[in-house]
Amino acid sequence: MSEKILLDPTDIRVLQILQRDASLSIAEIARQAGMSQTPCWRRIKKLKETGVIRQIAGIVDREAVGLNFVAYAFVKLAVPSRENMETFDKLVHHWPEVTICERITGAVDYLIKVVTDDIKSYDTFLRLKLLDGALVSDVQSRIVVHTVKDTVALPLREN
């Protein structure tokens, strides 16, 4: 588990601005945060170096690029051993269809979000990747019919 990094109110403001639009110039981020450019740049650099800002990426509209099918799959390993969990963890990193993978508690071992072109592509993913071999014993899928909210922004608040 990561060590918590103490953030001051200015750090929080800068992070809130970046979560809304990371393509803004340093000058605009500084203006919105109420500070000058050089300290703003240094602060962002420090947030990157400490791992608070993990990466900066463009967010692609999945439907605009033809990825019209989303399902959440509850995955149960045949044997939930440390070795099998490590194997599964490595596998999902090689599957571009899996956009989120969470190891969870309860009757199943993982919850994964799978994004594909259509239901036929999802079926192919299930048969040829997820259920290929004896690692996974059960998959329960929930198909998304409508996305109400989709954000990567965390609920940061100033103390």
Secondary structure as UniProt FT lines:
FT   HELIX           9..20
FT   TURN            22..23
FT   HELIX           26..33
FT   HELIX           37..49
FT   TURN            50..51
FT   HELIX           63..65
FT   STRAND          69..77
FT   HELIX           82..93
FT   TURN            96..97
FT   STRAND          98..103
FT   STRAND          110..116
FT   HELIX           119..125
FT   HELIX           126..130
FT   STRAND          136..143
//
